[in-house]
Amino acid sequence: SVLSRYENQITILSDYLEEFPETDEPVWILGRQHHLNADKSKLLLDISARLWFTYRRKFSPIGGTGPSSDAGWGCMLRCGQMMLAQALICRHLGRDWQWEKHKKQPEEYHRILRCFLDRKDCCYSIHQMAQMGVGEGKSIGEWFGPNTVAQVLKKLALFDEWNSLAVYVSMDNTVVIEDIKKMCWSPPQSSSAAHSSAHLHRSPLGRNKNAAGFCTGWKPLLLIIPLRLGINHINPVYIDAFKECFKMPQSLGALGGKPNNAYYFIGFLGNELIYLDPHTTQSFVDSEENGTVDDQSFHCQQAPHRMKIMNLDPSVALGFFCKEECDFDNWCSLVQKEILKQQSLRMFELVQKHPPHWPPFIPPAKPEVTTTGA
């Protein structure tokens, strides 16, 4: 079978990695600017701190009888995991958190990692993503596109009470401010925390607290914008706006790559994109008895890959994270200033009100079902 051919294929990264060139141009990584001449080690530390998810082998078969490796088909799912993991790191540890080899990490870090382990009971595992993809028309073992991964993450997030993310996936290249605010301010679903709106009052921090003291404020926002930036190749008119997105402090990078070859793009240098590559097959890693995870294989500790922007497949998905409402308001201002200033072709639209010809917007809620298996 195709999978068995991939089982033992381990890509040795150092064989084809290039060092960064000597240049005065700044490098942008997920909203942070680095200068190669001043401090290259700081840049490499920033990149290695990102959680790196790759193909794995020898995990329990998906669905009980399915594949026990995602080599050859799971690269876009792994990239979706990387984007979401970056959102969770920003949520719990902050954008400036750094990872160091063998250094003791906070409990939240290990808890984030456990969300993505290759087990059917982990909320963002390859098992959960592949099985949720069936509802999006994808068979287990079939390759996903950026939009499918976004839809799967949006559904899985409804079952993740710890992180309590609001996941908004834009439609028709349009981000609707009114809908996002409605979703992020919606009260929790559980009856213990939900009191009638009459019992709510706005606290000084802009969060609503009800009589029981539960916080029903702004849910941290994961915003994903699937785009088509051309027909067969990326249209050069979009390049400046695309690069601008990596400069935003809310940036989670982009999902994309080449046909059937997905990469997680985290920044750029000049007209080259910098990305983490999931096409390395590693063995399944489980958590230890004390809940920690041996994390060496979850961080890429070498210089990352680069590719020319013009070689990018035009089908991409941008990601942004807004922990507080002010982060989202700031993002809207940046979009108006940097993305929408182009009078010609716009990469996407940002509108205040829900378009009247669209179906009504209903914030997604966790389905009232009991699941078996997945």
N, C-alpha and C positions, 0 to 999 in steps of 0.2 A: 504494500500500500504506500501511498504518498507519504503518510505520516511516519512510517517506519524508516523511510529514507532520511527523514529529518532528525530522527530520535538522537543519533549520536553526532550530529553535525554541530560542533561548537566553533563559533567564529572567534579567532584570536584577534582582539581589537588592535593590538599594537602593530599588527601586520600592515594595516592600511590607514592609520591615523596620521594626520599631519599636525605639526606644531603650528601655533599661531605665528603669523608673519610679524616682522618688526614694522610697526606703523604708528603714526600719531593719531590715527582715526580712533574714536571711542568705540568700545564694544558695549552693546546694550544687552543685558540679561534680565528678563522679567521685571522691567521697570527700574533697574539699577544700572548706572553708567560705570564702566571700568576703563582705565587707561593702561594699555599693555606696557608702555615704556615705564610707567611709574610703579606698577605693582601687578605683575602677571600672576603671582601666587594667590593674591586675593581673588582674582577672577576665577582661577581654577578651583579654589575653595568654595566659591559661590555655586559653581556648576556642580561640583561633587556633592553638595548638600541636597540637591534635588533627588527625590526618590526615583530610582531607575528600575523599571519593570521590563523584563525580557521574557522570551519564550522559556517555558519550564518543561521538564519531563518527569515522569514517575509520580505524578499526583494521582489521587483516586479518580477512576474513570468518571467523566462528566455524565450525569444522569444515571450512573450505575453501570452502564454498558457502553458508554461513549469513549472518546479518545482520552488517553492519559498524558497527552502532551499537546500543546497548542502550536508547536513548531510548524511553520508553513501557512498558518491561517490566522493566528491570534494577534498579529502585530498592531492592528488598529485598536483592538481591545486593550492591549498593553499601553498604548499611547493615551487612550481615554483614562486608564488608571493613573497614569503619570500626571495628567492635567488635574484630575480630581484630588490626587494626593497633595499636589502643590496648594490647592485651595484649602485642604485640611491643615496643612502646615501653617499657612497664613492665619487660619482660624484659631489654632490652639497655641502655636509657638511664635508666630510673627514672621514677617518676610525676612528679617535680618538674622533669624536663627541659623546657626552654622553646625554642620556635622563634622566630627573628627573621629578618625579611626580609633577604636578601643576606648573612647571616652564615654563615661556613663551618661546616658541620655534620660530626659524626663519620662515619666510614665506615659504622658500623652503621646509621645513619639512612638513608643512600642504599641500603644493602643491604635494609633493611626496605621502602623504597619500591619497589625493583625486584621484590619478591615480588608486587606488585599491579599492575604495568604490564599494559596490554591486549595481551598477546602470549601465544600458545599455550604458550610454554616458561617462563612465569612461574608459580610454584606456586599462587598465589591469584588469578590473572587472571580476568577475566569469562569468558574462553574455558574455563578449567578448571572454573569453578563451573557454567557453563551445561551443559557436557558431563557433569559428574558428576551434575547434577540429573536427567539422563535415567534414571539408575539409581534415582532416587527418584520416577519416574513423571511427571517434568516435561519437556515438549518444549522444545527451544531456542527462546527467545522467549516462553515462558510465564511468568506471574508466580509468584513463590515466596511462601510464607508463612514466618513466623519459624522454625517447626520444621524445614521443609525446608532452609533455609539452615544451620541448626545441624547437621543430618545431613551436609550437603555439606562443611562445614568440618571436621567430625570425620574424614571419609574423606580429604580432601586433606592434612590434617596428618600422616597416616601416611607420606606421601612427602617430608616436609619435615625433612630430617636436621639442618639448621643450627639451627632453632629448637627442635626436639625437644620439642614440646608434648604433653602428655596432654590430650585433649579429652574431657570427660565431658558427655553430654547426658542430663538426667534424664528418667525415664519416669514416667508417671502422677503427676505433681506430687510425686515423692518423690526425695530425694537420699540415697544410701546411703553412709555414711562408709566402711564396710568395703570397698566396691567401689572407691571413689576411691583409698584408700590402697594397695590391691592394684595398681591401674593405675599410680599414680605411682611406686611402688617397684619396678615390674617391670624386670628388667635389659635392656640393649640387645639387639636381635635379631641384630646382626652377629656372625659367628663369631669375628672377630678380637678383639672386646671381651668376648664372653661366655665366661666360664670357669665351671666348676661352682661351685655355691654353697659348696663346701668351701674354695674359694680366696678367699672374700670375707671381709672384716673391716670392722667399722664404724669409721669415722674419727671424731675428736673433733667434727667438724662435723655428724655424723649422716649422712654420705654413705658409701656402701660403695665401697671400692676393691678391685679384684682384683689378682692377681699382676702383671698387665701395667701396672698403674697407671691403668687406665681408671676414670673416675668412673661409677658405676652408681647414683647416688643419686636423690633425689626429682626427678622430671620436672616442670617448671613446669606448673601446672594451669590450663587454660581450662575453666571450669565454666559451662555454659549451661542455663538452666532455662526451657523453654517452658511457658507458663501460659495458662489461659483464665479471665479474671477477671470473668466474667459471661456472660450469654447474648447479648443484642444490644448492651448497654451495660455499661461497667465498673460493678461493684457497689461502691457507696460504702464498704462495710465493709472493702475492701482498700486504700483510698487511703493511710492512714497507713503501713501496712507497705510498700507500694510505694515511697513517698517515702523510707522508712528505708533502703532498699537503696542509694540514691544517696549516703548518708552513709558507707557502709562503705568503709574504705581499699582494699578489694579490688574496688570497683565498676568495671565496664566499661560501665555504663549498661544500656540496654534497646533491643531491636528492636521496632518496632510501628508504629502510625500510625492510618490510617483505611483502609477497604476499598480495596484496589488502590493505596494511597498510603503508601509506607513511609518512616519517619523513624528517625534514630538519636538516641535520647534520652540526654542526657549529664548532666542535673541538673534542679533545680527551684527556683522562687521562689514561696513561698506555695502556691497551688493551681494554678500554671501550670508545665508541663513545658518545659524548654529543650532544643531539638533542632537537629541539623545536617540539612539538607535536601539530598538527592541530585538533586532535580529541576531541574538546570541542565545544559544540554548543552554540553560543551567538546570541543575537538579532541584527538585522540590525542597523547600525549606519550611519547617513547621516551627511553631513557637515552643519555647522551653517550658518546663513545669512551672516556673515562677512567672510566666507570662511574657518574658522578654523574648526577643527574636535575634538570632545571629544575623546581623544586618550587613555583613561585608559585601554580599552579592547584590544588595539593593542600592548601591551607590556606584556610579561610574567614576573610577578614580584615575582616568586618563584624559588627555585633551579630547574634547568632543569633536564630532564630525561637522563639516561645513559643506554647503552646496550653493551654487549660484541661484539666486531668486528666480531667474528666467527658466530654470529647469524644473520648477515646482509645478505639480499638477494643479489645474485651476480649482479643483474641489477641495476646500479647506473648511475648518471651523475654528473661529477665534474664541478664546476663553478669557473671562475676567472674574475677579472675586471682589465683592464689596461687603466687608464685615459689618459696617454701619451705614445708616441712610446717608450720612454726609459723604461717605466714600462713593456711593452711587451718584449723588448730586455732582460731586467733583468729576466723576467719569463722564457724565452727561455734558458738563461744561467743556471738558477736553475734546470730546467728540465733535461738539459744535465748532470749536475753534480749529482743530487739526484735521478732522476727517471731512466735515461737511463744507469746509471753506472751498473745496474744489467745485467749481461751477459745472464742470463737464460730468463725466461718469462718476457717480458716488459708489463707494464700496458697499455701504448699507445706509438705510434711513433711520433716523431717530425722531419719533413723533410723540407728542404729548398725550393725545387722546386715542382711544381704541377706534380703529377705522369702522365706520357705520356699516359697511358692506360685509364685514367679517362676522362669523358666529360670535355670540357673547363669550367673554372670557370668564372661565370658572377656574379658580385656583385648584390645582390637582390635590386630591386627598387620598390618604391610604385606603385601599380597597378593604371593605369589611369581609375578608375571607380568611379561612384557615388553610394554610398551605401544607402539603405533604411533599417530601422530597426536597424540592428547591427551597 
